[in-house]
């Protein structure tokens, strides 16, 4: 994806792409669960690969994509939230990136979660671990950044809705809202869907096989469920996610 230029109409061929991604994607993992010292004496292949990926990523380019994603998603919701839901829109605060447990506290939690992204309802902000972004950015592509930010923004939208508009499957609804926002932003020229973006989105959704907190299958659904939810938003827009 890229910042606003004239939009080329492309198809998000996610159903087929996610099947291929599930077969070929080998994203590395870093568990947030404390380990015994004996288990951490030698770095695993996964940890080494993740460290290499995060060390070599072009962080300036990644930061630009993060800001572009924030601007595009926020602009989409600013344009359409009131007409869709009959109430004023206010943007969540963007706390931005942190590393490990050094992120902003949320509610009663004194520390942030490593390799995670979050919408904090008490503080009404979105934040993400810089290493989570870097790992996916390096191994998958820039669409990883756009999806994570659009997904967490989806949770901010849920916090602004009446309870009867919020699904009990809140994580899948956030994927749906992410699809609606990204497709809507592309339709309006805020971002461009580039060749390969659908495959990158599919690989991001298929990353539920990993044990990053943000991609935990028990919380977010499996690859098929996430792909279906995202596609519903792409094809049906916001109303398909909230009715």
C-alpha positions as CSV (number, residue, x, y, z in Angstrom):
1,X,0.0,0.0,0.0
2,X,1.0,3.6,-0.4
3,X,-0.1,7.1,0.4
4,X,-2.7,8.9,-1.6
5,X,-2.3,8.8,-5.3
6,X,-4.9,8.1,-8.0
7,X,-6.5,4.7,-7.1
8,X,-6.1,1.6,-9.3
9,X,-9.0,-0.8,-8.8
10,X,-7.6,-4.2,-7.7
11,X,-9.4,-7.2,-6.3
12,X,-8.6,-8.5,-2.8
13,X,-8.3,-12.2,-3.8
14,X,-8.0,-13.2,-0.1
15,X,-9.7,-16.6,-0.1
16,X,-7.2,-18.1,-2.5
17,X,-4.3,-16.2,-1.2
18,X,-4.8,-17.2,2.4
19,X,-4.7,-20.8,1.5
20,X,-1.4,-20.4,-0.2
21,X,-0.1,-18.3,2.6
22,X,-1.0,-20.9,5.2
23,X,1.2,-23.3,3.3
24,X,4.2,-21.1,2.7
25,X,4.3,-18.5,5.5
26,X,6.9,-19.2,8.2
27,X,6.7,-16.2,10.4
28,X,8.9,-16.4,13.4
29,X,7.6,-16.1,16.9
30,X,8.6,-14.6,20.2
31,X,6.5,-15.8,23.1
32,X,5.4,-13.3,25.8
33,X,5.2,-16.1,28.4
34,X,8.1,-16.0,30.8
35,X,10.5,-18.9,30.5
36,X,12.9,-20.7,32.8
37,X,16.5,-19.4,32.6
38,X,17.6,-22.9,31.5
39,X,15.3,-22.5,28.5
40,X,16.7,-19.2,27.5
41,X,20.4,-19.8,27.6
42,X,20.6,-20.5,23.8
43,X,18.4,-18.5,21.4
44,X,16.0,-20.5,19.3
45,X,16.1,-20.4,15.5
46,X,12.8,-18.5,15.6
47,X,14.1,-15.9,18.1
48,X,17.3,-15.4,16.0
49,X,15.3,-15.0,12.8
50,X,13.0,-12.5,14.4
51,X,15.9,-10.5,15.8
52,X,17.5,-10.5,12.4
53,X,14.3,-9.3,10.8
54,X,13.7,-6.5,13.2
55,X,17.4,-5.4,13.0
56,X,17.5,-5.1,9.2
57,X,14.1,-3.5,8.5
58,X,14.0,0.0,7.1
59,X,12.4,1.7,10.1
60,X,12.1,5.1,8.5
61,X,10.0,3.6,5.7
62,X,8.0,1.6,8.3
63,X,7.3,4.8,10.3
64,X,6.2,6.5,7.2
65,X,3.8,3.6,6.4
66,X,2.5,3.7,10.0
67,X,1.7,7.4,9.7
68,X,0.1,6.9,6.3
69,X,-2.0,4.2,7.7
70,X,-3.1,6.3,10.7
71,X,-4.0,9.2,8.4
72,X,-5.9,7.1,5.9
73,X,-7.9,5.1,8.5
74,X,-8.7,8.2,10.6
75,X,-9.7,10.2,7.5
76,X,-12.1,7.4,6.4
77,X,-13.8,7.3,9.8
78,X,-13.9,11.0,10.1
79,X,-15.7,11.2,6.7
80,X,-18.2,8.5,7.4
81,X,-18.8,7.8,11.1
82,X,-21.5,10.5,11.6
83,X,-23.5,9.5,8.5
84,X,-23.3,5.8,9.4
85,X,-24.0,6.0,13.1
86,X,-25.7,9.4,13.7
87,X,-23.2,10.7,16.2
88,X,-20.1,12.8,16.1
89,X,-16.7,11.2,15.5
90,X,-13.7,11.7,17.6
91,X,-10.3,10.2,16.9
92,X,-8.6,8.0,19.4
93,X,-5.2,9.2,20.6
94,X,-2.3,7.6,18.8
95,X,0.3,6.6,21.5
96,X,2.3,5.0,18.7
97,X,5.1,2.6,19.1
98,X,6.8,1.2,22.2
99,X,9.2,-1.6,22.9
100,X,8.5,-4.6,25.1
101,X,7.0,-3.5,28.5
102,X,7.9,0.2,28.1
103,X,4.6,1.1,26.5
104,X,1.9,3.4,27.9
105,X,-0.1,1.9,30.8
106,X,-3.7,1.0,30.2
107,X,-6.3,1.0,33.0
108,X,-4.9,-1.1,35.8
109,X,-2.2,-2.7,33.8
110,X,1.2,-1.1,34.6
111,X,3.1,-2.6,31.7
112,X,2.5,-3.1,28.0
113,X,2.6,-6.5,26.4
114,X,5.6,-7.3,24.2
115,X,4.9,-8.0,20.5
116,X,1.4,-6.7,20.8
117,X,-0.8,-4.0,19.4
118,X,-3.7,-2.6,21.5
119,X,-6.6,-0.2,21.7
120,X,-6.9,0.9,25.3
121,X,-10.5,1.8,26.1
122,X,-9.8,3.5,29.4
123,X,-7.2,5.8,27.8
124,X,-8.9,5.9,24.3
125,X,-5.6,5.3,22.5
126,X,-4.0,2.9,20.1
127,X,-0.4,1.7,20.5
128,X,1.8,-1.1,19.1
129,X,5.1,-2.7,19.8
130,X,7.8,-1.5,17.4
131,X,9.2,-5.0,17.2
132,X,5.9,-6.5,16.2
133,X,5.6,-4.0,13.4
134,X,9.2,-4.6,12.3
135,X,8.9,-8.4,12.3
136,X,5.8,-8.4,10.0
137,X,7.1,-5.5,7.9
138,X,10.3,-7.3,7.1
139,X,8.8,-10.8,6.6
140,X,5.4,-9.9,5.0
141,X,5.3,-6.3,3.8
142,X,3.8,-2.9,4.4
143,X,0.2,-4.3,4.4
144,X,1.0,-5.8,7.8
145,X,1.3,-2.3,9.2
146,X,-2.0,-1.1,7.6
147,X,-4.0,-4.1,8.8
148,X,-2.7,-3.9,12.4
149,X,-3.5,-0.2,12.7
150,X,-6.9,-0.5,10.9
151,X,-7.8,-3.5,13.2
152,X,-7.0,-1.6,16.4
153,X,-8.9,1.5,15.1
154,X,-11.8,-0.9,14.6
155,X,-11.8,-1.5,18.4
156,X,-11.8,2.3,18.9
157,X,-14.9,2.4,16.6
158,X,-16.6,-0.4,18.7
159,X,-16.0,1.7,21.8
160,X,-18.0,4.5,20.2
161,X,-21.0,2.4,19.2
162,X,-24.1,1.3,21.1
163,X,-23.8,-2.1,22.6
164,X,-26.3,-3.6,20.1
165,X,-23.9,-2.7,17.3
166,X,-20.9,-4.5,18.8
167,X,-20.5,-8.2,18.0
168,X,-19.7,-10.7,20.7
169,X,-17.0,-11.8,18.3
170,X,-15.3,-8.4,18.8
171,X,-12.0,-9.4,17.3
172,X,-13.5,-10.7,14.1
173,X,-15.7,-7.6,13.9
174,X,-12.6,-5.4,14.2
175,X,-11.1,-7.4,11.2
176,X,-14.3,-6.6,9.3
177,X,-14.1,-2.9,10.2
178,X,-10.5,-2.9,9.1
179,X,-11.4,-4.4,5.7
180,X,-14.2,-1.8,5.3
181,X,-11.9,1.1,6.3
182,X,-9.0,0.1,4.1
183,X,-11.2,-0.6,1.0
184,X,-13.1,2.6,1.7
185,X,-9.8,4.6,2.0
186,X,-8.6,3.1,-1.3
187,X,-11.9,3.9,-3.1
188,X,-11.6,7.5,-2.0
189,X,-8.0,7.9,-3.0
190,X,-6.5,8.0,0.5
191,X,-4.3,5.0,-0.2
192,X,-3.5,2.8,-3.2
193,X,-3.9,-1.0,-3.1
194,X,-0.8,-2.1,-4.9
195,X,0.0,-5.5,-6.6
196,X,0.8,-8.0,-3.9
197,X,-1.1,-6.3,-1.2
198,X,-3.9,-8.9,-1.1
199,X,-1.2,-11.6,-0.7
200,X,0.4,-9.6,2.2
201,X,-3.0,-9.1,3.9
202,X,-3.6,-12.9,3.5
203,X,-0.3,-13.7,5.0
204,X,-0.9,-11.4,7.9
205,X,-4.3,-13.0,8.6
206,X,-2.7,-16.4,8.3
207,X,-0.1,-15.5,10.9
208,X,-2.4,-16.8,13.5
209,X,-0.2,-19.8,13.6
210,X,2.4,-17.7,15.5
211,X,2.3,-16.9,19.2
212,X,2.6,-13.2,19.1
213,X,-0.1,-11.9,21.4
214,X,-1.6,-9.9,18.5
215,X,-2.1,-13.0,16.4
216,X,-3.3,-15.4,19.2
217,X,-5.9,-17.7,17.5
218,X,-7.8,-18.1,20.8
219,X,-8.5,-14.4,20.8
220,X,-8.6,-13.4,17.2
221,X,-10.0,-16.5,15.4
222,X,-8.2,-18.7,12.9
223,X,-7.0,-17.7,9.4
224,X,-10.2,-18.8,7.7
225,X,-12.4,-16.8,10.1
226,X,-10.2,-13.7,10.0
227,X,-10.1,-13.8,6.2
228,X,-13.9,-14.2,6.0
229,X,-14.4,-11.3,8.4
230,X,-12.0,-9.0,6.5
231,X,-13.5,-9.9,3.2
232,X,-17.0,-9.1,4.5
233,X,-15.9,-5.6,5.3
234,X,-14.1,-5.2,1.9
235,X,-17.2,-6.3,0.0
236,X,-20.0,-5.1,2.1
237,X,-18.6,-2.0,3.8
238,X,-19.2,-0.9,7.4
239,X,-22.8,-1.8,7.5
240,X,-22.0,-5.4,6.8
241,X,-19.9,-5.4,9.9
242,X,-22.4,-3.8,12.3
243,X,-25.8,-5.3,11.3
